[in-house]
Amino acid sequence: KLRALRRRAARGQEARGMSVPESSNGSPTELLASGFRRADVVRLVTQCLHSLGYERAASELVDESGVQCWPEPVSRFRAALLHGEWGAADALITNLHLPDPASRRVRFLVHRQHYLERLEAHDAAGALACLRERLAPLEQPHFALPPPDGCAAIAAAGGGDGKSGNGGVTVAGREAAPSAMARCGAGGGGSGDRSGDGDLGGARLGGSVQELSTYLLCRSAEELKARSGWDGGGGASRRLLLDELQEHIPPSLLLPENRLETLLQQAVRWQALHAPPLTPDDVSPSLFEDVCFRHDGLPREASLVLEGHADEVWCVAFSHSGAALASASRDGAIVLWDATHPQFARRALIPAHSGAIATVAWSPDDALLLSCAADRTVKMWNAPAGDCAATFREHTEAVTAVVWLPSGAHFLSSSSAGKRVILWDLGGNALQSWHGPRVTDLAVTADGARLLAVSGCTVRSCPLTAGSDGTPRMVTEDVHSWEESDAISSFSLSRDSRAVLLNVGSQQVHAWDVDGGRRLGSYSGHRQGRFVIRSAFGGKHDGLVLSGSEDTQVYVWHRHSGALLRKLPGHSCAVNSVSWSPASPHLFASASDDHTVRIWGLPPPSVS
């Protein structure tokens, strides 16, 4: 009881801005030997105890230290959000003493959650009241909302897809009048235009009153969640709201969720990335020792030699799941291999093209495979059967690169000699062409927002946008570029799309950030002169850089230190392409002019 009374008194003093008595273990403002404030460390430990479920231990720590995890107004505000007490949460925002823009934004985000939960509960009237009385006054310029009877009637009737390309919307099999749609704000700028499943961007909750008003048309909670990307009041949305509010409330007031665990993860990750020569694949989950590196964790033995090609193998690519491997050769053949089979059994041998194949690309769902070749065509194959699904013939010269957009509904191809990049849909329609540069290689960032194109010594970055119907478009009038010191033969994106590897004519591999602002690393030792050599990131966290070489070896570097970790002999001719398996941190494939594909991994454990 005494402890409880003491905690209550301390909270009252803190809420009134009074100093809290020092604990017997020192002042909360004291700096520790590490340079951190004692109070900050105590707050992090208290938050961690709460998240682990040790409520009594957390209370004891607060009592002994005299340091609250959250100031009283913040603690009450946070509790109100997590319990859905929206009126109380709104009233408590004033006590946070935020500047006006931040305060307005916090209120908007809180009442957006309130509005969505009212819709989920089928309370159209309550949702409309929240929209009109709470959200609309916070937006400038104010959005002209519909009269209560107008939107409520449409919400009660159910709604269509929120798109207004034909001036109306289908509601339960009927077409709503365009005027009704206009009153509910579901015009061309509504969420139906932005939250679909097209190539660019994903679902969003709604950043404006106009977008939010279109959700009144949803006929069910499931449709609301599907259109908005929101998982409901009973899901993780309230916790995610706290994360979003963190951008507008100082972290000294509202601690980021699981902050201590985040700092521990960052520390371990930093050790894994910056302690050369180190790969992040052998990171121990223990916090009681520093990250250690074992060279025996690197692939170093060709466990399999795959023979199925009759000519030089120019490219090799694992599927996104790692369950399949595709290799393509100069004679126009593609071989599909079963990567789940211990011996990588051959699934299909496809006489794909009448000319040399430049590259292949798996669709995001691994159901399709694209190939492009010197015969001026792009072909699409069904996997794993290997039958041809479509042939695309718009190019007039050899096709040098092909890449999917993230949705799998569109792709891009380029012809260096033809000076043309084409955007396709899967029906064979050339939707857009970009004329001018001699593009030898292509990549698209994981978010579908940017196309990267190699031309000579230049990397061009072209924005990708989506139209109102979700169709992507290259914004060729807004292209940015950066220059390399020598001609670029190929490049490869990291899995997070933040870095790109460039194989340059100076017999080096360079890593750049995707924005082109700075070079991240340089890797040398291999030989590249006459042929196109394709490098790749590797390892569980892309902590390695791999490249083939004209000296018949595969080179493995540490990504961040640039240290050469291994040279792997085995092929008898130039190694043209490498691909790391997404399914294993210790497995990759290489393709060579010796007509083979080799699978590299760890040697079998020795028997003493």
C-alpha positions in Angstrom: 0.0 0.0 0.0 2.8 2.4 0.8 4.4 1.7 -2.5 1.2 2.3 -4.3 0.7 5.6 -2.5 4.2 6.6 -3.3 3.8 5.8 -7.0 0.5 7.8 -7.0 2.2 10.8 -5.4 5.1 10.7 -7.9 2.7 10.6 -10.8 0.8 13.5 -9.5 3.9 15.5 -9.0 5.1 14.7 -12.5 1.7 15.6 -14.0 1.9 19.0 -12.3 5.5 19.5 -13.5 7.1 19.0 -10.1 10.3 17.2 -9.6 10.2 13.5 -8.6 12.2 12.5 -5.5 15.5 10.8 -6.2 15.8 7.1 -5.6 18.4 5.6 -3.5 20.2 4.5 -6.6 21.0 8.0 -7.9 19.3 10.9 -9.7 17.2 10.1 -12.8 19.1 12.9 -14.6 22.5 11.3 -13.8 24.7 10.3 -16.7 25.9 6.7 -16.6 29.4 5.7 -17.5 28.1 4.8 -21.0 27.0 8.5 -21.4 23.3 7.7 -21.3 20.9 9.3 -18.9 19.9 7.0 -16.1 16.2 7.9 -16.5 16.3 7.0 -20.2 17.7 3.6 -19.5 15.1 3.0 -16.8 12.3 4.0 -19.1 13.5 1.5 -21.7 13.8 -1.3 -19.2 10.3 -0.6 -17.8 8.8 -0.6 -21.3 10.5 -3.9 -22.0 9.1 -5.4 -18.8 5.6 -4.3 -19.7 5.9 -5.8 -23.2 7.2 -9.1 -21.7 4.2 -9.2 -19.4 6.1 -8.5 -16.1 3.7 -5.9 -14.8 4.6 -6.3 -11.2 8.3 -6.1 -11.9 7.7 -2.9 -14.0 5.8 -1.3 -11.1 8.5 -2.2 -8.7 11.1 -0.6 -10.9 9.0 2.6 -11.3 8.6 2.7 -7.5 12.3 2.2 -6.7 13.6 4.5 -9.4 11.0 7.2 -9.3 11.0 7.3 -13.1 7.8 6.7 -15.0 7.9 4.9 -18.4 5.5 7.5 -19.8 4.5 10.9 -18.4 1.1 10.7 -16.9 -0.8 12.5 -19.8 1.0 10.3 -22.4 0.2 7.1 -20.4 -3.5 8.0 -20.2 -3.5 9.0 -23.9 -1.9 5.7 -24.9 -4.3 3.7 -22.8 -7.3 5.5 -24.3 -6.1 4.7 -27.8 -5.5 1.0 -27.0 -9.0 0.8 -25.4 -10.8 2.7 -28.1 -11.8 5.6 -25.9 -11.8 8.2 -28.6 -13.4 11.1 -26.8 -10.9 10.7 -23.9 -8.0 10.4 -26.4 -9.0 13.6 -28.1 -9.3 15.6 -24.9 -5.8 14.3 -23.8 -4.1 15.6 -26.9 -4.2 19.1 -25.5 -2.2 18.0 -22.5 0.7 16.8 -24.8 1.4 20.5 -25.7 2.2 19.7 -29.3 2.7 22.5 -31.9 -0.4 23.2 -33.9 0.4 21.3 -37.1 1.4 18.2 -35.1 -1.6 18.4 -32.9 -4.0 18.7 -35.8 -2.3 15.7 -37.5 -2.5 13.6 -34.3 -6.2 14.4 -34.0 -6.8 13.5 -37.6 -5.1 10.1 -37.3 -6.9 9.3 -34.0 -10.3 10.1 -35.5 -9.5 8.3 -38.7 -9.2 5.1 -36.6 -12.4 6.1 -34.8 -14.2 6.5 -38.2 -13.0 3.2 -39.6 -14.0 1.4 -36.4 -17.5 2.9 -36.7 -17.7 1.7 -40.2 -16.6 -1.8 -39.2 -19.3 -1.8 -36.6 -21.9 -0.9 -39.3 -22.6 2.4 -37.6 -22.9 4.5 -40.7 -24.5 7.4 -38.8 -21.7 7.4 -36.2 -19.0 7.2 -38.9 -20.6 10.1 -40.9 -20.8 12.2 -37.7 -17.1 11.5 -37.0 -16.2 12.4 -40.6 -18.2 15.7 -40.6 -17.6 16.9 -37.0 -14.1 15.6 -36.2 -12.1 14.9 -39.4 -13.4 17.6 -41.8 -12.5 20.6 -39.6 -9.0 19.3 -39.3 -8.3 19.4 -43.1 -7.5 22.5 -45.0 -9.0 23.4 -47.3 -12.2 22.0 -45.9 -13.8 19.3 -48.0 -17.5 19.8 -48.8 -19.1 16.8 -47.3 -22.4 15.4 -48.4 -25.6 16.0 -46.4 -26.2 13.3 -43.8 -29.1 11.7 -45.8 -27.1 11.5 -49.0 -24.0 9.5 -47.9 -26.0 7.5 -45.3 -28.4 6.4 -48.0 -25.5 5.2 -50.2 -23.7 3.6 -47.3 -26.9 1.7 -46.3 -27.4 0.6 -49.9 -23.8 -0.7 -50.2 -21.1 0.4 -52.6 -19.2 -0.6 -55.6 -15.5 -0.3 -56.3 -15.2 3.4 -55.7 -14.0 4.0 -59.3 -15.7 6.7 -61.4 -14.2 6.2 -64.9 -17.7 5.9 -66.3 -19.2 8.7 -64.3 -20.9 6.3 -61.8 -20.5 3.3 -59.6 -22.1 -0.1 -59.5 -24.1 -0.6 -56.3 -25.5 -4.1 -55.8 -25.8 -4.7 -59.5 -27.1 -1.2 -60.3 -25.4 2.0 -61.4 -25.5 4.8 -58.9 -26.1 8.3 -60.3 -23.0 10.3 -61.0 -24.4 13.1 -58.9 -24.6 10.9 -55.8 -21.0 9.8 -56.4 -19.9 13.4 -56.6 -21.6 14.2 -53.4 -19.7 11.4 -51.6 -16.3 12.5 -52.9 -15.6 9.3 -54.9 -14.5 11.1 -58.0 -11.3 10.6 -59.9 -9.1 11.4 -57.0 -10.8 9.0 -54.6 -9.3 6.0 -53.0 -10.6 3.7 -55.7 -7.9 5.3 -57.9 -5.1 4.8 -55.4 -5.7 1.8 -53.3 -6.1 -0.9 -55.8 -3.8 -3.8 -56.5 -2.0 -2.4 -59.5 1.7 -2.4 -60.1 2.4 0.8 -58.2 1.9 1.3 -54.5 -0.4 -0.7 -52.2 -3.6 -0.2 -50.1 -3.7 2.8 -47.8 -6.0 3.9 -45.1 -6.8 7.3 -46.6 -4.9 10.5 -46.2 -7.8 12.9 -46.8 -11.4 13.3 -45.9 -12.3 12.8 -49.6 -10.6 9.4 -49.7 -12.1 8.4 -46.3 -15.6 9.3 -47.5 -15.5 6.8 -50.2 -15.4 4.0 -47.6 -19.0 4.8 -46.8 -19.8 2.8 -50.0 -18.4 -0.4 -48.6 -21.1 -3.0 -48.1 -19.2 -5.1 -45.5 -16.4 -4.9 -43.0 -14.4 -7.3 -45.3 -14.8 -5.0 -48.3 -13.7 -2.0 -46.1 -10.6 -3.9 -45.0 -9.8 -5.0 -48.5 -10.1 -1.5 -50.0 -8.3 0.3 -47.2 -5.6 -2.2 -46.2 -6.8 -1.9 -42.6 -7.1 -5.0 -40.4 -9.9 -3.9 -38.1 -10.2 -2.6 -34.6 -9.5 -6.0 -33.2 -6.3 -6.5 -35.2 -3.0 -4.7 -35.0 -4.4 -1.4 -36.2 -4.4 0.4 -32.9 -0.7 -0.6 -32.3 0.1 0.6 -35.8 -1.7 3.8 -35.0 0.8 4.4 -32.1 3.6 3.8 -34.6 2.2 6.3 -37.0 1.7 8.9 -34.2 5.4 8.5 -33.3 6.2 10.7 -36.3 4.3 13.6 -34.7 4.9 13.1 -31.0 8.5 13.5 -29.7 10.0 10.1 -28.6 10.9 11.7 -25.3 7.1 11.7 -24.6 5.9 8.6 -26.5 8.5 5.9 -26.5 8.6 3.9 -29.8 7.1 0.5 -29.2 9.6 -2.2 -28.3 12.4 0.3 -28.3 14.9 -1.8 -26.3 14.4 -4.8 -28.5 14.9 -2.6 -31.6 18.2 -1.3 -30.2 19.4 -4.8 -29.5 18.5 -5.9 -33.0 20.3 -2.9 -34.5 23.4 -3.6 -32.4 23.5 -7.3 -33.5 22.9 -6.3 -37.1 25.6 -3.6 -37.0 28.1 -6.2 -35.8 27.1 -8.6 -38.5 27.5 -6.0 -41.2 30.6 -4.1 -40.1 32.9 -6.6 -38.4 34.9 -7.8 -41.4 35.3 -10.4 -42.7 31.8 -11.4 -41.6 28.6 -12.6 -43.1 25.2 -12.0 -41.4 24.2 -15.6 -42.0 26.0 -17.0 -38.9 24.6 -14.5 -36.4 23.9 -16.2 -33.1 20.5 -15.4 -31.5 22.3 -15.2 -28.1 22.8 -11.7 -26.6 25.5 -12.9 -24.3 28.3 -12.9 -26.9 29.4 -10.8 -29.8 28.6 -11.9 -33.3 31.2 -14.4 -34.5 32.2 -15.4 -38.0 32.9 -18.9 -39.2 34.5 -19.2 -42.6 33.2 -22.7 -42.8 29.7 -21.2 -43.1 30.5 -20.0 -46.7 29.6 -22.2 -49.6 32.8 -23.6 -51.0 32.1 -26.8 -52.7 30.4 -27.6 -56.0 28.1 -30.3 -54.7 26.3 -30.8 -58.1 27.2 -30.3 -61.7 24.1 -29.9 -63.8 24.5 -31.0 -67.4 21.7 -30.3 -69.8 22.9 -27.6 -72.2 24.6 -28.2 -75.5 26.2 -24.7 -75.6 27.5 -21.9 -73.4 25.2 -21.1 -70.4 24.8 -17.4 -70.2 22.4 -16.9 -67.3 21.0 -18.7 -64.3 18.2 -17.6 -62.0 16.5 -19.1 -58.9 12.8 -18.5 -58.5 11.6 -16.2 -55.7 10.7 -19.2 -53.5 13.9 -21.0 -54.3 12.0 -24.1 -55.4 13.1 -23.9 -59.1 16.1 -22.9 -61.1 16.2 -21.7 -64.7 19.2 -21.6 -66.9 19.5 -20.4 -70.5 22.2 -20.8 -73.1 23.6 -19.4 -76.3 21.8 -21.9 -78.5 18.4 -20.6 -77.4 17.6 -23.4 -74.9 16.1 -23.1 -71.4 16.4 -25.8 -68.8 14.1 -25.8 -65.7 15.5 -27.6 -62.7 13.7 -28.8 -59.5 15.6 -27.1 -56.7 13.7 -29.1 -54.1 15.1 -32.4 -55.4 18.4 -33.4 -53.8 19.9 -33.8 -57.3 18.2 -30.8 -58.9 16.2 -33.1 -61.2 15.5 -31.6 -64.7 11.9 -30.5 -65.1 11.9 -29.4 -68.7 14.3 -28.8 -71.6 12.8 -26.0 -73.8 14.0 -25.1 -77.3 12.9 -21.6 -76.5 14.5 -19.2 -79.1 16.2 -19.3 -82.5 19.0 -17.0 -81.1 21.1 -16.6 -78.0 19.1 -15.9 -74.8 20.3 -12.8 -73.0 18.4 -13.3 -69.7 15.4 -14.8 -68.0 13.1 -13.5 -65.3 10.6 -15.2 -62.9 7.2 -13.7 -62.3 6.6 -12.5 -58.7 4.5 -15.7 -58.0 6.9 -18.0 -59.9 4.1 -19.2 -62.1 5.6 -17.7 -65.3 9.1 -17.2 -66.8 10.1 -14.6 -69.3 13.0 -15.0 -71.7 14.5 -12.6 -74.2 16.9 -13.3 -77.0 18.8 -12.3 -80.2 15.8 -13.4 -82.3 14.1 -10.1 -81.4 11.4 -11.8 -79.3 10.3 -12.0 -75.7 8.6 -15.3 -74.7 6.5 -16.2 -71.7 6.6 -19.8 -70.3 4.4 -21.6 -67.9 6.3 -23.2 -65.1 7.0 -25.9 -64.3 5.6 -27.5 -67.5 7.7 -25.3 -69.8 5.0 -24.7 -72.5 4.9 -21.3 -74.2 2.2 -19.0 -73.0 2.8 -16.0 -75.3 5.3 -14.5 -77.7 5.9 -10.8 -77.9 7.3 -9.5 -81.2 7.4 -5.7 -81.1 11.2 -5.3 -81.0 13.1 -4.9 -84.3 16.5 -5.8 -82.9 18.0 -8.2 -80.4 16.2 -8.0 -77.0 18.8 -7.5 -74.2 16.8 -7.4 -71.0 13.4 -8.1 -69.4 12.0 -7.4 -66.0 8.7 -7.9 -64.2 6.7 -5.2 -62.4 5.8 -6.2 -58.8 2.1 -7.1 -59.5 3.0 -9.6 -62.2 0.5 -8.0 -64.5 3.0 -6.1 -66.6 6.7 -6.3 -67.6 9.3 -4.3 -69.5 11.8 -5.3 -72.1 14.7 -3.4 -73.8 16.6 -3.6 -77.0 20.0 -2.0 -77.0 20.5 -1.8 -80.8 16.8 -0.9 -81.2 17.1 2.0 -78.7 13.7 1.1 -77.2 12.2 0.1 -73.9 8.7 -1.3 -74.1 6.0 -1.7 -71.4 3.8 -4.7 -71.9 0.7 -6.3 -70.4 0.3 -10.1 -70.4 -2.1 -9.9 -73.3 0.7 -8.9 -75.6 -0.2 -5.2 -75.8 2.7 -2.8 -76.0 1.3 0.0 -73.7 4.2 2.4 -73.9 7.6 2.8 -75.6 10.6 4.8 -74.4 12.8 5.7 -77.4 16.4 7.0 -77.3 18.9 5.3 -75.0 20.7 2.1 -75.8 19.5 0.1 -72.7 21.4 -3.1 -72.0 19.9 -4.0 -68.7 16.8 -3.3 -66.6 15.6 -3.5 -63.0 12.5 -2.4 -61.1 12.5 -1.5 -57.4 10.5 -3.7 -55.1 7.9 -1.0 -54.5 7.4 -0.6 -58.3 8.1 3.1 -58.1 11.3 3.2 -60.2 12.8 1.7 -63.3 16.6 1.5 -63.5 18.1 1.3 -66.9 21.8 0.8 -67.9 23.1 2.6 -71.0 26.8 2.8 -71.6 28.4 4.4 -68.5 25.1 5.7 -67.3 22.4 4.4 -64.9 19.0 6.1 -65.6 16.3 6.2 -63.0 12.8 6.6 -64.5 9.8 7.1 -62.2 6.8 4.7 -62.6 3.3 5.9 -61.9 -0.1 4.4 -62.2 -3.2 5.8 -64.0 -6.7 5.9 -62.6 -7.2 2.3 -63.9 -4.0 1.0 -62.4 -2.1 0.9 -65.6 1.6 1.7 -65.1 3.4 4.4 -67.0 7.0 5.4 -67.4 7.5 9.0 -66.6 10.3 9.5 -69.2 10.3 13.3 -68.9 11.5 13.0 -65.3 14.5 10.8 -65.7 17.5 11.2 -63.4 20.9 9.5 -63.9 24.4 9.0 -62.5 27.6 8.1 -64.3 30.2 5.3 -63.8 33.9 5.6 -64.6 33.6 2.9 -67.3 31.1 1.0 -69.4 28.5 -1.0 -67.4 27.8 -4.5 -68.7 25.1 -5.5 -66.2 23.7 -4.8 -62.8 21.8 -6.4 -60.0 19.4 -5.1 -57.3 19.6 -6.1 -53.7 16.4 -7.7 -52.3 15.4 -4.5 -50.4 16.1 -2.4 -53.6 18.3 0.0 -51.7 21.6 -1.0 -53.4 22.6 -2.0 -56.9 25.7 -3.9 -58.1 27.3 -2.6 -61.4 29.8 -4.8 -63.4 32.1 -2.2 -65.0 34.7 -2.5 -67.7 37.5 -1.7 -65.3 37.3 -5.3 -64.1 35.5 -4.2 -60.9 32.1 -4.6 -59.3 30.7 -1.4 -57.7 27.9 -1.1 -55.2 25.8 2.1 -55.3 22.8 3.3 -53.4 19.8 3.2 -55.7 19.5 7.0 -55.5 22.9 7.3 -57.1 24.1 9.6 -54.3 27.2 7.7 -53.4 29.2 4.6 -54.0 28.9 2.0 -51.3 31.6 -0.4 -52.1 34.1 -1.7 -54.7 35.1 -5.3 -55.3 38.0 -6.5 -57.4 40.2 -9.5 -58.2 38.1 -11.2 -60.9 38.6 -10.9 -64.6 36.1 -9.3 -67.0 37.0 -8.1 -70.4 35.3 -9.6 -73.4 32.1 -11.0 -72.0 29.1 -9.9 -70.0 29.5 -11.1 -66.4 26.5 -10.9 -64.1 27.2 -10.4 -60.3 24.7 -10.8 -57.5 24.1 -10.1 -53.8 24.0 -13.3 -51.7 23.6 -14.5 -48.2 20.6 -14.4 -45.9 20.7 -10.6 -45.5 22.5 -9.8 -48.8 25.7 -9.6 -46.9 27.9 -11.1 -49.6 28.7 -10.1 -53.2 29.3 -12.8 -55.8 30.5 -12.6 -59.3 31.7 -14.9 -62.1 34.9 -14.3 -63.9 36.7 -15.0 -67.2 39.4 -16.9 -65.2 36.8 -19.8 -64.6 36.4 -19.0 -60.9 33.6 -17.7 -58.7 34.5 -14.8 -56.4 32.8 -14.1 -53.1 33.4 -10.8 -51.2 32.1 -9.3 -47.9 29.6 -6.7 -49.0 30.5 -4.0 -46.5 34.2 -4.4 -46.0 35.0 -5.4 -49.6 37.2 -8.2 -48.4 37.7 -11.1 -50.8 36.5 -14.2 -48.8 36.7 -17.0 -51.4 37.8 -17.8 -54.9 36.0 -21.0 -56.0 37.5 -23.1 -58.8 35.5 -25.7 -60.6 34.4 -24.5 -64.0 36.7 -25.0 -66.9 35.6 -21.9 -68.9 34.4 -18.3 -68.1 31.7 -18.1 -65.4 28.9 -15.8 -66.8 26.2 -15.6 -64.1 25.5 -16.4 -60.5 22.3 -16.7 -58.5 21.8 -17.1 -54.7 19.0 -19.4 -53.5 16.4 -17.5 -51.5 15.6 -20.8 -49.7 19.1 -21.4 -48.3 21.7 -19.1 -46.8 24.4 -21.5 -48.0 23.5 -22.3 -51.6 24.0 -20.6 -54.9 24.3 -21.6 -58.6 26.8 -20.5 -61.3 26.6 -20.8 -65.1 29.5 -21.1 -67.4 30.8 -21.4 -71.0 31.7 -25.0 -70.2 28.0 -25.8 -70.8 27.3 -26.6 -67.2 25.5 -25.2 -64.2 27.1 -25.8 -60.8 25.4 -25.8 -57.4 27.6 -24.6 -54.6 27.1 -25.3 -50.9 28.7 -26.6 -47.8 30.6 -29.9 -47.8 29.1 -32.8 -46.0 30.0 -32.9 -42.3 33.2 -34.9 -41.7 33.1 -38.1 -39.7 35.7 -38.4 -37.0 
